[in-house]
Amino acid sequence: MPLMKITGEGVCWIAVLTGVLWGCLLVERLTIAHARVEGYRALEQIHQLQLKKSIIPTASPTAQPGPARPLVG
């Protein structure tokens, strides 16, 4: 003998709240995935800027003078 009986309205509310809970979990996972991608993108940009900053420009190459001694062959 049941102590309480769940009405049709109660079952509907349980279904609705279960759907809301699953929706929250889905949105949370999507948010975390998006944040992870943005974090990796930011780290990649930082790395690229560090590489760009460390590159030292060099002078354009000049003509090499010939050898001082003739090559004997």
C-alpha positions as CSV (number, residue, x, y, z in Angstrom):
1,M,0.0,0.0,0.0
2,P,1.7,3.3,-1.1
3,L,1.9,6.1,1.3
4,M,1.7,8.8,-1.4
5,K,0.5,8.8,-4.9
6,I,2.3,10.9,-7.6
7,T,-0.1,12.8,-9.7
8,G,0.2,13.4,-13.4
9,E,1.2,17.0,-12.8
10,G,4.0,15.8,-10.4
11,V,5.3,13.4,-13.1
12,C,5.3,16.3,-15.6
13,W,7.2,18.5,-13.2
14,I,9.8,15.7,-12.6
15,A,10.2,15.4,-16.4
16,V,10.6,19.1,-16.9
17,L,13.1,19.5,-14.0
18,T,15.1,16.5,-15.3
19,G,15.2,18.1,-18.7
20,V,16.4,21.4,-17.2
21,L,19.1,19.5,-15.2
22,W,20.4,17.8,-18.4
23,G,20.3,21.1,-20.2
24,C,22.5,22.7,-17.5
25,L,25.0,19.8,-17.7
26,L,25.2,20.2,-21.5
27,V,25.7,23.9,-21.3
28,E,28.4,23.5,-18.6
29,R,30.3,21.0,-20.8
30,L,30.1,23.2,-23.8
31,T,31.3,26.2,-21.8
32,I,34.2,24.3,-20.5
33,A,35.2,23.0,-24.0
34,H,34.9,26.6,-25.4
35,A,37.1,27.9,-22.5
36,R,39.6,25.2,-23.1
37,V,39.8,26.1,-26.8
38,E,40.2,29.8,-26.1
39,G,42.9,29.0,-23.5
40,Y,44.9,27.0,-26.0
41,R,44.4,29.8,-28.6
42,A,45.7,32.4,-26.1
43,L,48.7,30.3,-25.3
44,E,49.5,29.9,-29.0
45,Q,49.2,33.7,-29.5
46,I,51.6,34.3,-26.6
47,H,54.0,31.8,-28.0
48,Q,53.9,33.4,-31.4
49,L,54.5,36.8,-29.9
50,Q,57.4,35.5,-27.9
51,L,58.9,34.1,-31.1
52,K,58.3,37.3,-33.0
53,K,59.9,39.3,-30.3
54,S,63.0,37.1,-30.1
55,I,63.8,37.3,-33.8
56,I,66.7,39.7,-34.4
57,P,66.8,41.3,-37.8
58,T,70.1,40.9,-39.5
59,A,71.7,43.0,-42.2
60,S,71.3,42.0,-45.8
61,P,74.2,39.8,-47.0
62,T,77.1,41.5,-48.7
63,A,79.4,40.2,-51.4
64,Q,82.1,37.9,-49.9
65,P,85.6,38.9,-50.7
66,G,87.6,36.4,-52.7
67,P,90.1,34.1,-50.9
68,A,93.4,35.9,-49.9
69,R,95.5,33.0,-51.2
70,P,94.8,31.3,-54.5
71,L,93.6,27.8,-54.2
72,V,96.0,25.2,-55.5
73,G,94.3,22.3,-57.1
